[in-house]
């Protein structure tokens, strides 16, 4: 989750998404990771990037 957050803050959105999704595989109920992923998806949508939504 922390790696995802760092990538997210540095604009590496698709890499951040992959790390958030991996973090959720390991800890599916992590509310912070879920929230960060939703925020990331909103940014990706605004930028016209394709997200790997479930």
Backbone as JSON Lines, residues from 0, in Angstrom:
{"i":0,"aa":"X","n":[0.82,-1.17,0.0],"ca":[0.0,0.0,0.0],"c":[0.87,1.25,0.0]}
{"i":1,"aa":"X","n":[1.92,1.24,0.77],"ca":[2.81,2.41,0.83],"c":[3.48,2.67,-0.51]}
{"i":2,"aa":"X","n":[3.91,1.63,-1.19],"ca":[4.52,1.81,-2.51],"c":[3.49,2.4,-3.47]}
{"i":3,"aa":"X","n":[2.27,1.91,-3.41],"ca":[1.2,2.46,-4.24],"c":[1.0,3.93,-3.98]}
{"i":4,"aa":"X","n":[1.02,4.32,-2.72],"ca":[0.83,5.73,-2.36],"c":[1.97,6.6,-2.89]}
{"i":5,"aa":"X","n":[3.19,6.1,-2.79],"ca":[4.34,6.87,-3.28],"c":[4.25,7.04,-4.8]}
{"i":6,"aa":"X","n":[3.93,5.96,-5.49],"ca":[3.79,6.03,-6.94],"c":[2.65,6.98,-7.33]}
{"i":7,"aa":"X","n":[1.56,6.9,-6.59],"ca":[0.4,7.76,-6.81],"c":[0.81,9.23,-6.71]}
{"i":8,"aa":"X","n":[1.51,9.57,-5.65],"ca":[1.93,10.96,-5.43],"c":[2.93,11.43,-6.49]}
{"i":9,"aa":"X","n":[3.67,10.5,-7.08],"ca":[4.65,10.85,-8.1],"c":[4.1,10.75,-9.52]}
{"i":10,"aa":"X","n":[2.79,10.57,-9.63],"ca":[2.16,10.58,-10.95],"c":[2.29,9.3,-11.74]}
{"i":11,"aa":"X","n":[2.77,8.25,-11.13],"ca":[2.9,6.96,-11.82],"c":[1.63,6.16,-11.53]}
{"i":12,"aa":"X","n":[0.55,6.59,-12.17],"ca":[-0.78,6.15,-11.8],"c":[-1.05,4.67,-12.08]}
{"i":13,"aa":"X","n":[-0.64,4.18,-13.22],"ca":[-0.9,2.77,-13.51],"c":[-0.07,1.84,-12.62]}
{"i":14,"aa":"X","n":[1.14,2.24,-12.3],"ca":[1.95,1.45,-11.37],"c":[1.35,1.5,-9.97]}
{"i":15,"aa":"X","n":[0.85,2.66,-9.59],"ca":[0.21,2.8,-8.28],"c":[-1.01,1.89,-8.19]}
{"i":16,"aa":"X","n":[-1.8,1.88,-9.26],"ca":[-3.0,1.03,-9.28],"c":[-2.62,-0.43,-9.07]}
{"i":17,"aa":"X","n":[-1.62,-0.9,-9.77],"ca":[-1.19,-2.3,-9.64],"c":[-0.78,-2.62,-8.2]}
{"i":18,"aa":"X","n":[-0.09,-1.69,-7.57],"ca":[0.35,-1.92,-6.19],"c":[-0.81,-1.86,-5.2]}
{"i":19,"aa":"X","n":[-1.75,-0.95,-5.41],"ca":[-2.94,-0.92,-4.56],"c":[-3.74,-2.22,-4.69]}
{"i":20,"aa":"X","n":[-3.9,-2.69,-5.93],"ca":[-4.65,-3.93,-6.14],"c":[-3.95,-5.11,-5.49]}
{"i":21,"aa":"X","n":[-2.63,-5.14,-5.57],"ca":[-1.87,-6.22,-4.91],"c":[-2.03,-6.14,-3.39]}
{"i":22,"aa":"X","n":[-1.99,-4.92,-2.86],"ca":[-2.17,-4.74,-1.42],"c":[-3.54,-5.24,-0.99]}
{"i":23,"aa":"X","n":[-4.55,-5.01,-1.81],"ca":[-5.9,-5.47,-1.47],"c":[-6.04,-6.98,-1.59]}
{"i":24,"aa":"X","n":[-5.22,-7.61,-2.42],"ca":[-5.2,-9.07,-2.46],"c":[-4.71,-9.62,-1.12]}
{"i":25,"aa":"X","n":[-3.72,-8.93,-0.56],"ca":[-3.13,-9.37,0.7],"c":[-3.98,-8.99,1.91]}
{"i":26,"aa":"X","n":[-4.66,-7.85,1.81],"ca":[-5.46,-7.36,2.93],"c":[-6.72,-6.68,2.37]}
{"i":27,"aa":"X","n":[-7.71,-7.48,1.98],"ca":[-8.89,-6.98,1.27],"c":[-9.72,-5.94,2.04]}
{"i":28,"aa":"X","n":[-9.67,-5.96,3.34],"ca":[-10.5,-5.05,4.14],"c":[-9.8,-3.76,4.53]}
{"i":29,"aa":"X","n":[-8.65,-3.47,3.94],"ca":[-7.91,-2.26,4.28],"c":[-8.62,-1.03,3.71]}
{"i":30,"aa":"X","n":[-9.26,-0.3,4.59],"ca":[-10.08,0.86,4.19],"c":[-9.22,1.96,3.57]}
{"i":31,"aa":"X","n":[-8.03,2.16,4.06],"ca":[-7.16,3.21,3.53],"c":[-6.77,2.89,2.09]}
{"i":32,"aa":"X","n":[-6.39,1.64,1.83],"ca":[-6.03,1.25,0.47],"c":[-7.24,1.37,-0.45]}
{"i":33,"aa":"X","n":[-8.4,0.94,0.02],"ca":[-9.61,1.06,-0.79],"c":[-9.89,2.52,-1.14]}
{"i":34,"aa":"X","n":[-9.74,3.4,-0.16],"ca":[-9.97,4.82,-0.39],"c":[-8.96,5.41,-1.37]}
{"i":35,"aa":"X","n":[-7.69,5.06,-1.17],"ca":[-6.65,5.55,-2.08],"c":[-6.89,5.08,-3.51]}
{"i":36,"aa":"X","n":[-7.34,3.84,-3.66],"ca":[-7.6,3.3,-4.98],"c":[-8.76,4.03,-5.65]}
{"i":37,"aa":"X","n":[-9.82,4.33,-4.89],"ca":[-10.94,5.1,-5.45],"c":[-10.48,6.48,-5.9]}
{"i":38,"aa":"X","n":[-9.67,7.13,-5.09],"ca":[-9.14,8.45,-5.46],"c":[-8.29,8.35,-6.72]}
{"i":39,"aa":"X","n":[-7.45,7.33,-6.78],"ca":[-6.61,7.12,-7.95],"c":[-7.45,6.92,-9.2]}
{"i":40,"aa":"X","n":[-8.5,6.07,-9.1],"ca":[-9.37,5.82,-10.24],"c":[-10.04,7.11,-10.72]}
{"i":41,"aa":"X","n":[-10.43,7.98,-9.79],"ca":[-11.04,9.26,-10.18],"c":[-10.04,10.11,-10.97]}
{"i":42,"aa":"X","n":[-8.8,10.14,-10.52],"ca":[-7.76,10.9,-11.23],"c":[-7.53,10.3,-12.62]}
{"i":43,"aa":"X","n":[-7.43,8.98,-12.66],"ca":[-7.18,8.31,-13.94],"c":[-8.32,8.59,-14.92]}
{"i":44,"aa":"X","n":[-9.53,8.57,-14.42],"ca":[-10.7,8.83,-15.27],"c":[-10.65,10.25,-15.83]}
{"i":45,"aa":"X","n":[-10.32,11.22,-14.98],"ca":[-10.22,12.61,-15.43],"c":[-9.13,12.79,-16.47]}
{"i":46,"aa":"X","n":[-8.08,11.98,-16.38],"ca":[-6.97,12.09,-17.33],"c":[-7.16,11.2,-18.56]}
{"i":47,"aa":"X","n":[-8.27,10.48,-18.6],"ca":[-8.55,9.63,-19.75],"c":[-7.76,8.33,-19.78]}
{"i":48,"aa":"X","n":[-7.23,7.94,-18.64],"ca":[-6.47,6.69,-18.55],"c":[-7.41,5.53,-18.22]}
{"i":49,"aa":"X","n":[-7.12,4.38,-18.74],"ca":[-7.96,3.21,-18.48],"c":[-7.54,2.58,-17.16]}
{"i":50,"aa":"X","n":[-8.53,2.39,-16.3],"ca":[-8.29,1.75,-15.01],"c":[-8.65,0.28,-15.1]}
{"i":51,"aa":"X","n":[-8.08,-0.52,-14.23],"ca":[-8.38,-1.96,-14.19],"c":[-9.5,-2.25,-13.22]}
{"i":52,"aa":"X","n":[-10.56,-1.49,-13.3],"ca":[-11.67,-1.69,-12.35],"c":[-12.21,-3.1,-12.48]}
{"i":53,"aa":"X","n":[-12.68,-3.58,-11.35],"ca":[-13.19,-4.96,-11.28],"c":[-14.42,-5.14,-12.12]}
